[in-house]
Amino acid sequence: MEGLLVLIGGIVVAIPIAVIYLLISHSGVKSRLAEVEKELTALRLRSSSEPSETAETAAPQASTPSPQPAEPAKPAATPPPPAAAVIAARAAGQTNAQTSTPAAPRPRPQPEGPDWTQRLSAWLVENWFYAVSAVSLALAGLFLVQYGMENGLLPPTARVVAALAFGVVLIGAGEYIRRRFGDGEDTTTAYLPSVFSGAGIVSLFGGVLSARLLYELIGPETALIGMVLVALVALVLGWFYGPLLAAVGVIGAFAAPFVVGGSSDNPTIFYGYFAIIAALGLGIDTLKRWAWVSVLSLVLGYVAGWLLVVGADDTIAAFVAYVFALALMAVLIPARSLMPDHSGAMVHQLAKRERPIFPTLLATGALGVTVISLVMTAHGGVAEFWVSVLALSVLAGAWTCWSVRAPALQDQTLLPVAGLGAAVVLVGLDRASIVTDYLNTYVDAPEAKFPLTVTALVGIGVVLSLLTAWRSLRGGAFAPLWALAAAVIAPGLAVLIEVTWQPATAIGAYPWALHAAGLAALMSVMAERFARVDGPDQRLRTAFFVLSALSCITFALVLILSLAALTAAIAVTVVVAAWLDRKFDLPQMAWFVAAGVVTLGYRLVADPGMIWAIDTGLAEMLLAYGSAFAAMVAGLWLLRPRVAQGRRDEAMLMLDSAAWSFGGILVTLLVYRAISYVLDEDSVGSHWAMGLFATIWFGLALAQVQRMAGRPLLRWLRAGLATVFALIGLLALLAATVLTSPLLSDWFADVSGPPLINTLAPAYLAPALILALGLWRIGTLPRLLRLAMAALSGALGLLWLFCVIRHFWQGAEAMELSYGMGQGELYTYTVALLLAGAGLFYQSMAANSALMRRAGLVVIGLAVAKVFLIDISGLGGLVRVFSLLVLGLSLAGLAWLNRWAQGKTAAQEDTVD
């Protein structure tokens, strides 16, 4: 029964809209015909007067001969044009039937003076007694019925008739005053007709409501018909009266149900009543162009609807239909058509100081409130959820279709689409009844019928994607954005369902993956369609659908593959994206490549991450990390022709940095697993494990630093990531050099392996080499960062050299510094420092690097300080003599080498000059 009433209410709501449309159309035709008739009459009078004037001037000339030559005869008067020509000329904006040049458009006048709120407040301050009078008269009619009911003075029928009669009397009084004395602001009876007639309208509404709600004298259908008739009367009166009547009628009509009181077994009738009043206010605005009447009607309409649904929870479905109707009326009634024609600026262009027209702003506000209302009511139950979802879907489809002729509505389509996603997410996170029933039915009873809830939601997304794709095919400046929406809506909705609903736990991973595979097939078909339409020169829209298809394939693979296989599959999709770019020249594939690189990096480092790579089998680890590294190398090779053309710099930067970092992670993990296999022990907290972890994190930080040369928008994000990764690496390095150092502790500090080839290399030499490699590869490093990296790399190299020498002389059991040093160990340190300094000197000449020459001087200075501060007191006999002798000869040779290098550099500079 309730559904039937809602249907009847919808039909009744359509009646005043149709009547409004007919009235407006008829009034417009009448006004245009009247103007045409006036112009025809003026033309006829002008043409009839010209012959008489000619005759009057010709008579005196004939009677009096003139010596002058006769003037040429004037051309005959042009006959008046037909009515069709006048109408055509007026439609083209011409000044008369013979003029063909259109007038130049006038600039839009800027609003001056106070805004409408200031004008309204000023009017109320001056004319507040009219408002109070209207309220008092309206309440008098409403309380007349209530007083009669409380005191039992009249039978119910008489009470209702009295209220109706009182309203008719007030309207009659207002109409009499308007006709007899006028209603202009310059008359003494200004606003009085509106006061009486507005109060009469409210009294009529109250009488109809009382007959239905208080006394049940009429049925709901009769009550709706009565309210429609009262609304039509108010609409007709609003055409002749001022805005005060509209305000009084709208406010009073919305307040009447709450003032009359009473109760009803079927409160859904109020939604139809409130919809009629809102349509009344919008109709008055579309006739008289009083914008604030529409705003007042919609605001009161939404407030009244929410008050009603809060007081009666069982009317949620009717409330959904009600707010849905308000959004539609806010678009259609001001447009006076079933196909809106909103033009001009869109709402998002307000930031560019382009003001949209008022109907566009009105539609945006109504649609936004409706979407919020639908999202909030989606929690009411299964039926309410589906009604809200369908309403949001229909709104999104309607705005998509309407925007063809109403381009100002284009950006508003985002509101219902976002509302649909929000409803699905909020219901899923809240684990509402629909989600609980969906998850439990198939889990508890696998033999039950396959649930189609998620399939239906994905189907809705598919329909919206098809509609937005059709809208993109219609062309226009925003056609690429419509194509982007088509490529995102259905897959995005499926991803939201996966995150919040987790349908694989109910129907299984493979059936759910089939949904993603179906979306991939759909996107592939649309990619082919748009490629055929756009041709080889325009590939943007095609690229959107190709990216969407690749994403859907990846999504399906995520659901069904293991951890290693999934990483390999994502790597393959990155290679496919690079191949598509090379084959079809799709620069947008760089977005997918970048996203794939980030996803692979996240999987290799965090989820499943390096801990998984340590514990899993060697084959799975090689599959995951090896495929990721191979994909980066393959992507670099595939995009090389595009780089030669001066394009794809960002994609190449991502692939290059990822290739080095992924390769470094793979090698480091292989070294870790090899050492663990040889030692056959859990060594996660050892000095060499910490050194390898520091190497990995330093490599990741260097990759982010390299990518900072890319897009400026991501520079700060990449700098932040590089800082975080570097700090993690420094913490691991601190653990390797202090907490687990074989020089300071025996806790996981045992050195394993023969001299030179032992666990000291991965602990200290590996991070030193990765920092040196970063200095060599990345030419965009800031100077201070280069100095810091060079200092840390050199310090780690010296630490490794010191530890290797001590291990050679002391062995693994006496590595701690507390055991002291022998003469051979001290002498070896000196020789090693001198050799290191000499090597830096030689390399500085080969690379012509002043920085490396200074580093060599620092190392030699350390050797000198060691000899004079430590060796002289620690060594004895011939060892001391040989130490000083070697130091002197080495310094002499290095001094000659330094002078020779400086002379060679000066000669090269003179040759250049």
Order of alpha helices (4+ residues) and beta strands (2+ residues): alpha-alpha-alpha-alpha-alpha-alpha-alpha-alpha-alpha-alpha-alpha-alpha-alpha-alpha-alpha-alpha-alpha-alpha-alpha-alpha-alpha-alpha-alpha-alpha-alpha-alpha-alpha-alpha-alpha-alpha-alpha-alpha-alpha
